[in-house]
Each structure stands twice: as C-alpha cells, then as structure tokens.
Amino acid sequence: MKTGIIHGVVAFTLWGFMPIYWKQLDGVSAVQLTLHRIVWAHIILLMILFATGRWSDFREQARGKKTLLTYALASLFVAANWALDVWAVTAGYIVQSSLGYFITPLLNVCFGVLFFKEKLRLWQWVAIAIATSGVLVCAIAYGAFPWVSFSLALTFSIYSVTKKQAPLNALYGLTLETAVLFPPAVIYLIVLEVQGVGTFGHVDVLHNFLLVGCGLCTILPLLFFASSAQRIPITLLGMLQYIFPTVMFIVGVVIYNEAFSTTKLIGFCIVWGAVALYSCDEFIYYKKHPKQAIIQTPRGTDTPFDLA
C-alpha cells in the first residue's frame, strides 16, 4: 500500500510540473513537440519490452482486428490531448489547462452514464451540477467559454471511454498506441526536415536532449501510475489524482504569473468544492462496500516497477 501511494504521488506530481518542461521548448511548435513525444516514447517503450523480455508476449496480445481498431481510435484522442496540452502550456494557458484536468474525472462520470449505463448516487449528481456552475463562472471570468479546459477534458475522457473497451494493460496499450502513431509522426518529421523547418539537430545540444526527453516525460508518469493503480484502492487513487491539476495550477499562477482574477478564483473554488464532494462520496461509499474498491488487473499488467 505504501509503495502504491508513493508511486501515485510521484506520477501526479510529475504530471503537474510537466508545464515547466514544455516551457523550456517554447521555440518549438506544439505539432513538432507532439511528434517527438510520439516517436521517442515509442522507441523507449520498445526498449522496455525488449529489456524485460516481453516483446513476444506483447506481439501475441496485440494481435486481432478489434484490438488494433480499438487502439487506433484511442491513439487519435491521446495524440489530440497531447497536442492540446503542449500547445496550451506554450501559449500561456496553464491555469485553464489545470481546470480541464479538474473537470475530467467528472466528465468521465457523465460518459459512464451515457455509454455504460452506470448509475450515479444523489451526491454525485449534485457534484456534477456544482462543477458545471463553476465552469460557467470561469467562462464569465474569461469572457468566453474556456474551450481549452473543455477540449482537454473531452479528448482525455473520450480516450478513457475507448480504453475501457481495450484488452491490453497500460504498458502494452501505450506501446500499441504509439506504434500506430509512429509511422505518420516519423514521415511528418522528415517532411518538416526536407522543408527546412525541422527542429531536431538544428538547435543546441540541450534542446536536442530535451526533445529526446519528451518520450521519457510522456511514459515515466504513466508507468508510475500503472504501478500505483495495481497497489491501492481506486478510491484512494481517485483522490490522489487531484495532485496533478493542483500542482499545475500553482505552476501557472506562481511560476509563470498567469492572470487570475477574483472571479476566476470563485469559479475554481466551486469546481474544487464539486471535486471534494464527489471524492468524499466515493470514499464513504467504498468504505461501506470495500469489495467494490478492489482493482482487478488483467494478465500482464505488471510494469517495470514490479519486476523485483
């Protein structure tokens, strides 16, 4: 349990501080950064599979038309989320991005009701209604609908819905998703290079290193998250996940001095209240029904952290 909590805290903290990394690559377009995330993440994942002797098992499990189609669809939405995330950070929308990741879990709940006929308890409905009002307050504060927040939440929620139907574990699934995206990403990077607007190899050593590091930054938090998800109840994991947008919010306001008015603060507080209400309801429910909080993991869900 202790190891699971530590890995969860590490994963969400890394995600929260990720804007600092992307800010170091401000001169690189969001499209190129996303392509480098895909390419280098896939290369690193392949190295992990070969180093841990899982390549054959991955190939066996990744076969099948349905599996490939599921992960092809998932890859489109995760790529869209990565691109939006990088663009939002480099364009100065870190605070609005954090709002998106606050409302993502609640949007996931709505999709659960729509697509999987999941039933909500009274206080969950109340939490969603409160969160909606908070978003409306933020929209008034921004003077427009916070489309960055909503787009990030929507793409990741659709990705989550797709992944709910996916048969592979986190490591294999991410490897297959990046495998789908890898060929077009490499081709596009070559085209950019031919056009003379490619970045890699045309900047200083530090920036080249940071571009390669995009892959590690992408998969490292996911591996810690996968390890945590296997070790702790889903309720505790759900509460830990709010470390991510909280840290991101602090980074945007404190480090990068993004504008944050009193009205925005009120909107965020309403959303935070909704999140707290939803989390408390989950905690109380699963404390009364502990068996439903047990996470069932499919074959092969161990990660590189579980090899000892």
BALOBA-1460 file (C-alpha; in Angstrom, 3 decimals):
// residues 308
<rec num="1" residu="m" x="0.000" y="0.000" z="0.000"/>
<rec num="2" residu="k" x="2.781" y="2.448" z="0.948"/>
<rec num="3" residu="t" x="4.619" y="1.799" z="-2.321"/>
<rec num="4" residu="g" x="1.400" y="2.345" z="-4.287"/>
<rec num="5" residu="i" x="0.773" y="5.696" z="-2.588"/>
<rec num="6" residu="i" x="4.352" y="6.820" z="-3.233"/>
<rec num="7" residu="h" x="4.163" y="5.829" z="-6.905"/>
<rec num="8" residu="g" x="0.805" y="7.605" z="-7.256"/>
<rec num="9" residu="v" x="2.121" y="10.799" z="-5.686"/>
<rec num="10" residu="v" x="5.212" y="10.679" z="-7.937"/>
<rec num="11" residu="a" x="3.093" y="10.154" z="-11.077"/>
<rec num="12" residu="f" x="0.678" y="13.005" z="-10.411"/>
<rec num="13" residu="t" x="3.409" y="15.358" z="-9.216"/>
<rec num="14" residu="l" x="5.428" y="14.728" z="-12.385"/>
<rec num="15" residu="w" x="2.365" y="15.488" z="-14.499"/>
<rec num="16" residu="g" x="1.732" y="18.649" z="-12.501"/>
<rec num="17" residu="f" x="5.231" y="20.008" z="-13.069"/>
<rec num="18" residu="m" x="5.308" y="18.991" z="-16.750"/>
<rec num="19" residu="p" x="4.495" y="22.537" z="-17.990"/>
<rec num="20" residu="i" x="7.936" y="23.629" z="-16.794"/>
<rec num="21" residu="y" x="9.487" y="21.086" z="-19.162"/>
<rec num="22" residu="w" x="7.410" y="22.210" z="-22.153"/>
<rec num="23" residu="k" x="8.209" y="25.846" z="-21.400"/>
<rec num="24" residu="q" x="11.889" y="25.073" z="-21.972"/>
<rec num="25" residu="l" x="10.949" y="24.252" z="-25.573"/>
<rec num="26" residu="d" x="8.900" y="27.379" z="-26.257"/>
<rec num="27" residu="g" x="10.611" y="27.885" z="-29.596"/>
<rec num="28" residu="v" x="9.409" y="24.531" z="-30.926"/>
<rec num="29" residu="s" x="5.894" y="24.301" z="-32.345"/>
<rec num="30" residu="a" x="3.296" y="22.250" z="-30.473"/>
<rec num="31" residu="v" x="2.958" y="19.984" z="-33.529"/>
<rec num="32" residu="q" x="6.666" y="19.132" z="-33.578"/>
<rec num="33" residu="l" x="6.741" y="18.615" z="-29.806"/>
<rec num="34" residu="t" x="3.808" y="16.210" z="-30.070"/>
<rec num="35" residu="l" x="5.503" y="14.299" z="-32.888"/>
<rec num="36" residu="h" x="8.684" y="13.984" z="-30.845"/>
<rec num="37" residu="r" x="6.648" y="12.793" z="-27.837"/>
<rec num="38" residu="i" x="5.203" y="10.018" z="-30.001"/>
<rec num="39" residu="v" x="8.451" y="8.969" z="-31.680"/>
<rec num="40" residu="w" x="10.721" y="8.933" z="-28.642"/>
<rec num="41" residu="a" x="8.047" y="7.461" z="-26.353"/>
<rec num="42" residu="h" x="7.575" y="4.558" z="-28.755"/>
<rec num="43" residu="i" x="11.317" y="3.930" z="-29.018"/>
<rec num="44" residu="i" x="11.676" y="3.906" z="-25.221"/>
<rec num="45" residu="l" x="8.668" y="1.597" z="-24.818"/>
<rec num="46" residu="l" x="10.153" y="-0.844" z="-27.319"/>
<rec num="47" residu="m" x="13.414" y="-0.767" z="-25.366"/>
<rec num="48" residu="i" x="11.485" y="-1.586" z="-22.173"/>
<rec num="49" residu="l" x="9.703" y="-4.509" z="-23.837"/>
<rec num="50" residu="f" x="12.938" y="-5.986" z="-25.164"/>
<rec num="51" residu="a" x="14.856" y="-5.342" z="-21.921"/>
<rec num="52" residu="t" x="12.177" y="-7.074" z="-19.824"/>
<rec num="53" residu="g" x="11.659" y="-9.968" z="-22.248"/>
<rec num="54" residu="r" x="8.053" y="-9.029" z="-23.022"/>
<rec num="55" residu="w" x="8.272" y="-8.424" z="-26.761"/>
<rec num="56" residu="s" x="6.887" y="-11.849" z="-27.697"/>
<rec num="57" residu="d" x="4.047" y="-11.590" z="-25.192"/>
<rec num="58" residu="f" x="3.211" y="-8.090" z="-26.444"/>
<rec num="59" residu="r" x="3.069" y="-9.267" z="-30.068"/>
<rec num="60" residu="e" x="0.825" y="-12.169" z="-29.083"/>
<rec num="61" residu="q" x="-1.612" y="-9.991" z="-27.143"/>
<rec num="62" residu="a" x="-1.631" y="-7.110" z="-29.628"/>
<rec num="63" residu="r" x="-2.944" y="-9.233" z="-32.479"/>
<rec num="64" residu="g" x="-6.503" y="-9.100" z="-33.734"/>
<rec num="65" residu="k" x="-8.502" y="-6.659" z="-35.833"/>
<rec num="66" residu="k" x="-10.682" y="-5.493" z="-32.936"/>
<rec num="67" residu="t" x="-7.667" y="-4.805" z="-30.723"/>
<rec num="68" residu="l" x="-5.918" y="-2.837" z="-33.446"/>
<rec num="69" residu="l" x="-9.026" y="-0.781" z="-34.251"/>
<rec num="70" residu="t" x="-9.638" y="-0.014" z="-30.575"/>
<rec num="71" residu="y" x="-6.107" y="1.232" z="-30.040"/>
<rec num="72" residu="a" x="-6.057" y="3.082" z="-33.357"/>
<rec num="73" residu="l" x="-9.087" y="5.069" z="-32.156"/>
<rec num="74" residu="a" x="-7.527" y="5.585" z="-28.739"/>
<rec num="75" residu="s" x="-4.305" y="6.809" z="-30.340"/>
<rec num="76" residu="l" x="-6.151" y="9.593" z="-32.193"/>
<rec num="77" residu="f" x="-7.588" y="11.025" z="-28.996"/>
<rec num="78" residu="v" x="-4.434" y="10.670" z="-26.924"/>
<rec num="79" residu="a" x="-2.461" y="12.406" z="-29.694"/>
<rec num="80" residu="a" x="-5.050" y="15.199" z="-29.772"/>
<rec num="81" residu="n" x="-4.809" y="15.513" z="-25.981"/>
<rec num="82" residu="w" x="-1.004" y="15.630" z="-26.059"/>
<rec num="83" residu="a" x="-1.021" y="18.280" z="-28.794"/>
<rec num="84" residu="l" x="-3.590" y="20.417" z="-26.975"/>
<rec num="85" residu="d" x="-1.732" y="20.028" z="-23.700"/>
<rec num="86" residu="v" x="1.605" y="21.151" z="-25.168"/>
<rec num="87" residu="w" x="0.024" y="23.993" z="-27.144"/>
<rec num="88" residu="a" x="-1.925" y="25.258" z="-24.106"/>
<rec num="89" residu="v" x="1.221" y="25.366" z="-21.968"/>
<rec num="90" residu="t" x="3.375" y="27.131" z="-24.566"/>
<rec num="91" residu="a" x="0.535" y="29.561" z="-25.377"/>
<rec num="92" residu="g" x="0.116" y="30.592" z="-21.734"/>
<rec num="93" residu="y" x="-2.987" y="28.609" z="-20.776"/>
<rec num="94" residu="i" x="-1.570" y="26.560" z="-17.887"/>
<rec num="95" residu="v" x="-4.279" y="27.635" z="-15.431"/>
<rec num="96" residu="q" x="-7.035" y="26.898" z="-17.931"/>
<rec num="97" residu="s" x="-5.416" y="23.507" z="-18.588"/>
<rec num="98" residu="s" x="-5.494" y="22.718" z="-14.870"/>
<rec num="99" residu="l" x="-9.229" y="23.461" z="-14.838"/>
<rec num="100" residu="g" x="-9.643" y="20.939" z="-17.645"/>
<rec num="101" residu="y" x="-7.938" y="18.220" z="-15.628"/>
<rec num="102" residu="f" x="-10.074" y="19.085" z="-12.581"/>
<rec num="103" residu="i" x="-13.285" y="18.502" z="-14.529"/>
<rec num="104" residu="t" x="-12.012" y="15.465" z="-16.475"/>
<rec num="105" residu="p" x="-13.000" y="12.907" z="-13.790"/>
<rec num="106" residu="l" x="-16.489" y="14.385" z="-13.564"/>
<rec num="107" residu="l" x="-16.831" y="14.309" z="-17.350"/>
<rec num="108" residu="n" x="-15.715" y="10.675" z="-17.236"/>
<rec num="109" residu="v" x="-18.613" y="10.025" z="-14.888"/>
<rec num="110" residu="c" x="-21.047" y="11.599" z="-17.374"/>
<rec num="111" residu="f" x="-19.692" y="9.380" z="-20.158"/>
<rec num="112" residu="g" x="-20.052" y="6.391" z="-17.853"/>
<rec num="113" residu="v" x="-23.748" y="7.187" z="-17.526"/>
<rec num="114" residu="l" x="-24.213" y="7.777" z="-21.253"/>
<rec num="115" residu="f" x="-22.230" y="4.878" z="-22.704"/>
<rec num="116" residu="f" x="-22.067" y="2.254" z="-19.969"/>
<rec num="117" residu="k" x="-25.394" y="2.867" z="-18.222"/>
<rec num="118" residu="e" x="-23.631" y="3.441" z="-14.914"/>
<rec num="119" residu="k" x="-25.882" y="4.788" z="-12.168"/>
<rec num="120" residu="l" x="-24.952" y="7.827" z="-10.107"/>
<rec num="121" residu="r" x="-25.745" y="8.406" z="-6.476"/>
<rec num="122" residu="l" x="-27.514" y="11.609" z="-5.390"/>
<rec num="123" residu="w" x="-24.395" y="13.431" z="-4.196"/>
<rec num="124" residu="q" x="-22.580" y="12.564" z="-7.409"/>
<rec num="125" residu="w" x="-25.307" y="14.320" z="-9.402"/>
<rec num="126" residu="v" x="-25.037" y="17.288" z="-7.048"/>
<rec num="127" residu="a" x="-21.246" y="17.386" z="-7.536"/>
<rec num="128" residu="i" x="-21.623" y="17.410" z="-11.333"/>
<rec num="129" residu="a" x="-24.204" y="20.210" z="-11.151"/>
<rec num="130" residu="i" x="-21.901" y="22.262" z="-8.914"/>
<rec num="131" residu="a" x="-18.931" y="21.671" z="-11.220"/>
<rec num="132" residu="t" x="-20.996" y="22.812" z="-14.207"/>
<rec num="133" residu="s" x="-21.862" y="26.033" z="-12.435"/>
<rec num="134" residu="g" x="-18.179" y="26.531" z="-11.620"/>
<rec num="135" residu="v" x="-17.245" y="26.187" z="-15.281"/>
<rec num="136" residu="l" x="-19.905" y="28.750" z="-16.182"/>
<rec num="137" residu="v" x="-18.437" y="31.181" z="-13.646"/>
<rec num="138" residu="c" x="-14.999" y="30.628" z="-15.192"/>
<rec num="139" residu="a" x="-16.491" y="31.266" z="-18.629"/>
<rec num="140" residu="i" x="-17.823" y="34.603" z="-17.389"/>
<rec num="141" residu="a" x="-14.410" y="35.419" z="-15.912"/>
<rec num="142" residu="y" x="-12.573" y="34.572" z="-19.133"/>
<rec num="143" residu="g" x="-15.132" y="36.430" z="-21.204"/>
<rec num="144" residu="a" x="-15.591" y="33.315" z="-23.323"/>
<rec num="145" residu="f" x="-16.195" y="29.621" z="-22.865"/>
<rec num="146" residu="p" x="-12.973" y="28.016" z="-21.518"/>
<rec num="147" residu="w" x="-12.574" y="25.869" z="-24.619"/>
<rec num="148" residu="v" x="-9.006" y="24.879" z="-23.758"/>
<rec num="149" residu="s" x="-10.195" y="23.320" z="-20.493"/>
<rec num="150" residu="f" x="-13.165" y="21.638" z="-22.120"/>
<rec num="151" residu="s" x="-11.150" y="20.345" z="-25.107"/>
<rec num="152" residu="l" x="-8.516" y="18.782" z="-22.841"/>
<rec num="153" residu="a" x="-11.188" y="17.206" z="-20.652"/>
<rec num="154" residu="l" x="-13.200" y="15.992" z="-23.656"/>
<rec num="155" residu="t" x="-10.290" y="14.403" z="-25.536"/>
<rec num="156" residu="f" x="-8.996" y="12.644" z="-22.449"/>
<rec num="157" residu="s" x="-12.469" y="11.481" z="-21.428"/>
<rec num="158" residu="i" x="-13.160" y="10.024" z="-24.879"/>
<rec num="159" residu="y" x="-9.731" y="8.400" z="-24.706"/>
<rec num="160" residu="s" x="-10.720" y="6.911" z="-21.332"/>
<rec num="161" residu="v" x="-14.011" y="5.602" z="-22.737"/>
<rec num="162" residu="t" x="-12.124" y="3.965" z="-25.611"/>
<rec num="163" residu="k" x="-9.573" y="2.465" z="-23.237"/>
<rec num="164" residu="k" x="-12.361" y="0.983" z="-21.146"/>
<rec num="165" residu="q" x="-13.002" y="-1.352" z="-24.067"/>
<rec num="166" residu="a" x="-9.296" y="-2.079" z="-24.561"/>
<rec num="167" residu="p" x="-7.941" y="-5.531" z="-23.624"/>
<rec num="168" residu="l" x="-4.254" y="-4.708" z="-23.055"/>
<rec num="169" residu="n" x="-2.512" y="-3.483" z="-19.918"/>
<rec num="170" residu="a" x="-1.118" y="0.054" z="-19.627"/>
<rec num="171" residu="l" x="2.387" y="-0.754" z="-20.883"/>
<rec num="172" residu="y" x="1.257" y="-2.836" z="-23.861"/>
<rec num="173" residu="g" x="-1.579" y="-0.467" z="-24.666"/>
<rec num="174" residu="l" x="0.613" y="2.623" z="-24.759"/>
<rec num="175" residu="t" x="3.160" y="0.745" z="-26.878"/>
<rec num="176" residu="l" x="0.468" y="-0.179" z="-29.418"/>
<rec num="177" residu="e" x="-0.979" y="3.350" z="-29.439"/>
<rec num="178" residu="t" x="2.410" y="4.909" z="-30.125"/>
<rec num="179" residu="a" x="3.101" y="2.197" z="-32.713"/>
<rec num="180" residu="v" x="0.003" y="3.322" z="-34.633"/>
<rec num="181" residu="l" x="1.132" y="6.948" z="-34.460"/>
<rec num="182" residu="f" x="4.829" y="6.268" z="-35.047"/>
<rec num="183" residu="p" x="4.898" y="5.945" z="-38.902"/>
<rec num="184" residu="p" x="2.938" y="9.155" z="-39.674"/>
<rec num="185" residu="a" x="4.892" y="11.015" z="-36.969"/>
<rec num="186" residu="v" x="8.240" y="9.999" z="-38.473"/>
<rec num="187" residu="i" x="7.062" y="10.812" z="-42.012"/>
<rec num="188" residu="y" x="5.844" y="14.253" z="-40.952"/>
<rec num="189" residu="l" x="9.120" y="14.985" z="-39.142"/>
<rec num="190" residu="i" x="11.032" y="14.006" z="-42.310"/>
<rec num="191" residu="v" x="8.807" y="16.308" z="-44.387"/>
<rec num="192" residu="l" x="9.491" y="19.174" z="-41.977"/>
<rec num="193" residu="e" x="13.202" y="18.412" z="-42.224"/>
<rec num="194" residu="v" x="13.084" y="18.486" z="-46.044"/>
<rec num="195" residu="q" x="11.194" y="21.802" z="-45.898"/>
<rec num="196" residu="g" x="13.944" y="23.204" z="-43.696"/>
<rec num="197" residu="v" x="11.723" y="23.849" z="-40.674"/>
<rec num="198" residu="g" x="12.649" y="20.783" z="-38.648"/>
<rec num="199" residu="t" x="13.996" y="21.408" z="-35.171"/>
<rec num="200" residu="f" x="15.880" y="18.284" z="-34.143"/>
<rec num="201" residu="g" x="19.591" y="18.544" z="-34.967"/>
<rec num="202" residu="h" x="19.277" y="22.267" z="-35.726"/>
<rec num="203" residu="v" x="19.257" y="23.565" z="-32.150"/>
<rec num="204" residu="d" x="21.793" y="23.438" z="-29.348"/>
<rec num="205" residu="v" x="22.692" y="20.222" z="-27.530"/>
<rec num="206" residu="l" x="20.431" y="20.989" z="-24.563"/>
<rec num="207" residu="h" x="17.331" y="21.454" z="-26.724"/>
<rec num="208" residu="n" x="18.100" y="18.301" z="-28.717"/>
<rec num="209" residu="f" x="18.390" y="16.444" z="-25.425"/>
<rec num="210" residu="l" x="15.075" y="17.893" z="-24.257"/>
<rec num="211" residu="l" x="13.379" y="16.805" z="-27.484"/>
<rec num="212" residu="v" x="14.538" y="13.216" z="-26.951"/>
<rec num="213" residu="g" x="13.471" y="13.524" z="-23.331"/>
<rec num="214" residu="c" x="9.879" y="14.202" z="-24.472"/>
<rec num="215" residu="g" x="9.443" y="10.433" z="-24.749"/>
<rec num="216" residu="l" x="10.613" y="9.758" z="-21.208"/>
<rec num="217" residu="c" x="8.469" y="12.600" z="-19.850"/>
<rec num="218" residu="t" x="5.485" y="11.040" z="-21.577"/>
<rec num="219" residu="i" x="5.829" y="7.464" z="-20.346"/>
<rec num="220" residu="l" x="7.507" y="7.795" z="-16.922"/>
<rec num="221" residu="p" x="4.431" y="9.198" z="-15.108"/>
<rec num="222" residu="l" x="2.253" y="6.595" z="-16.859"/>
<rec num="223" residu="l" x="4.437" y="3.757" z="-15.595"/>
<rec num="224" residu="f" x="4.368" y="5.095" z="-12.035"/>
<rec num="225" residu="f" x="0.596" y="5.497" z="-12.382"/>
<rec num="226" residu="a" x="0.168" y="1.919" z="-13.619"/>
<rec num="227" residu="s" x="2.228" y="0.647" z="-10.702"/>
<rec num="228" residu="s" x="0.163" y="2.677" z="-8.227"/>
<rec num="229" residu="a" x="-3.145" y="1.556" z="-9.734"/>
<rec num="230" residu="q" x="-2.276" y="-2.079" z="-9.005"/>
<rec num="231" residu="r" x="-1.418" y="-1.490" z="-5.364"/>
<rec num="232" residu="i" x="-4.038" y="0.853" z="-3.892"/>
<rec num="233" residu="p" x="-7.871" y="1.031" z="-3.903"/>
<rec num="234" residu="i" x="-9.465" y="3.003" z="-6.714"/>
<rec num="235" residu="t" x="-10.944" y="5.487" z="-4.201"/>
<rec num="236" residu="l" x="-7.523" y="6.438" z="-2.881"/>
<rec num="237" residu="l" x="-6.154" y="6.648" z="-6.420"/>
<rec num="238" residu="g" x="-9.031" y="8.929" z="-7.362"/>
<rec num="239" residu="m" x="-8.238" y="11.307" z="-4.519"/>
<rec num="240" residu="l" x="-4.516" y="11.331" z="-5.325"/>
<rec num="241" residu="q" x="-5.189" y="12.296" z="-8.947"/>
<rec num="242" residu="y" x="-6.124" y="15.850" z="-7.952"/>
<rec num="243" residu="i" x="-2.482" y="16.454" z="-7.045"/>
<rec num="244" residu="f" x="-1.882" y="16.810" z="-10.807"/>
<rec num="245" residu="p" x="-4.144" y="19.780" z="-11.646"/>
<rec num="246" residu="t" x="-3.442" y="21.407" z="-8.256"/>
<rec num="247" residu="v" x="0.321" y="21.442" z="-8.906"/>
<rec num="248" residu="m" x="-0.303" y="22.609" z="-12.493"/>
<rec num="249" residu="f" x="-2.482" y="25.439" z="-11.207"/>
<rec num="250" residu="i" x="0.241" y="26.549" z="-8.768"/>
<rec num="251" residu="v" x="2.865" y="26.396" z="-11.520"/>
<rec num="252" residu="g" x="0.745" y="28.607" z="-13.790"/>
<rec num="253" residu="v" x="-0.055" y="31.231" z="-11.157"/>
<rec num="254" residu="v" x="3.125" y="31.301" z="-9.069"/>
<rec num="255" residu="i" x="5.915" y="30.489" z="-11.545"/>
<rec num="256" residu="y" x="4.519" y="31.901" z="-14.811"/>
<rec num="257" residu="n" x="2.306" y="34.662" z="-13.345"/>
<rec num="258" residu="e" x="-0.732" y="33.852" z="-15.467"/>
<rec num="259" residu="a" x="-3.629" y="36.235" z="-14.944"/>
<rec num="260" residu="f" x="-6.006" y="35.034" z="-12.255"/>
<rec num="261" residu="s" x="-8.878" y="37.296" z="-11.227"/>
<rec num="262" residu="t" x="-11.175" y="37.019" z="-8.216"/>
<rec num="263" residu="t" x="-13.998" y="35.783" z="-10.448"/>
<rec num="264" residu="k" x="-11.771" y="33.015" z="-11.814"/>
<rec num="265" residu="l" x="-10.840" y="32.110" z="-8.250"/>
<rec num="266" residu="i" x="-14.531" y="31.826" z="-7.355"/>
<rec num="267" residu="g" x="-15.120" y="29.572" z="-10.366"/>
<rec num="268" residu="f" x="-12.162" y="27.375" z="-9.452"/>
<rec num="269" residu="c" x="-13.309" y="27.178" z="-5.822"/>
<rec num="270" residu="i" x="-16.741" y="26.000" z="-6.978"/>
<rec num="271" residu="v" x="-15.108" y="23.291" z="-9.120"/>
<rec num="272" residu="w" x="-12.787" y="22.331" z="-6.247"/>
<rec num="273" residu="g" x="-15.831" y="22.068" z="-3.981"/>
<rec num="274" residu="a" x="-17.544" y="19.780" z="-6.511"/>
<rec num="275" residu="v" x="-14.446" y="17.607" z="-6.749"/>
<rec num="276" residu="a" x="-14.185" y="17.417" z="-2.943"/>
<rec num="277" residu="l" x="-17.866" y="16.488" z="-2.649"/>
<rec num="278" residu="y" x="-17.565" y="13.785" z="-5.295"/>
<rec num="279" residu="s" x="-14.387" y="12.375" z="-3.728"/>
<rec num="280" residu="c" x="-15.946" y="12.293" z="-0.247"/>
<rec num="281" residu="d" x="-18.996" y="10.497" z="-1.582"/>
<rec num="282" residu="e" x="-16.746" y="7.941" z="-3.299"/>
<rec num="283" residu="f" x="-14.660" y="7.468" z="-0.152"/>
<rec num="284" residu="i" x="-17.695" y="6.942" z="2.080"/>
<rec num="285" residu="y" x="-19.379" y="4.588" z="-0.394"/>
<rec num="286" residu="y" x="-16.367" y="2.342" z="-0.919"/>
<rec num="287" residu="k" x="-15.587" y="2.338" z="2.787"/>
<rec num="288" residu="k" x="-19.029" y="0.797" z="3.270"/>
<rec num="289" residu="h" x="-18.513" y="-1.514" z="0.272"/>
<rec num="290" residu="p" x="-14.763" y="-2.333" z="0.371"/>
<rec num="291" residu="k" x="-15.002" y="-5.270" z="-2.053"/>
<rec num="292" residu="q" x="-16.055" y="-2.911" z="-4.848"/>
<rec num="293" residu="a" x="-12.881" y="-0.861" z="-4.370"/>
<rec num="294" residu="i" x="-10.607" y="-3.783" z="-5.272"/>
<rec num="295" residu="i" x="-8.885" y="-3.265" z="-8.603"/>
<rec num="296" residu="q" x="-8.943" y="-6.283" z="-10.871"/>
<rec num="297" residu="t" x="-5.896" y="-6.312" z="-13.122"/>
<rec num="298" residu="p" x="-5.690" y="-8.367" z="-16.313"/>
<rec num="299" residu="r" x="-2.865" y="-10.732" z="-17.167"/>
<rec num="300" residu="g" x="0.419" y="-8.976" z="-17.762"/>
<rec num="301" residu="t" x="-0.487" y="-5.706" z="-16.042"/>
<rec num="302" residu="d" x="2.737" y="-5.602" z="-14.088"/>
<rec num="303" residu="t" x="5.090" y="-2.780" z="-15.034"/>
<rec num="304" residu="p" x="8.862" y="-2.438" z="-14.919"/>
<rec num="305" residu="f" x="8.451" y="-1.425" z="-11.286"/>
<rec num="306" residu="d" x="7.062" y="-4.859" z="-10.436"/>
<rec num="307" residu="l" x="9.984" y="-6.958" z="-11.591"/>
<rec num="308" residu="a" x="11.687" y="-7.272" z="-8.217"/>
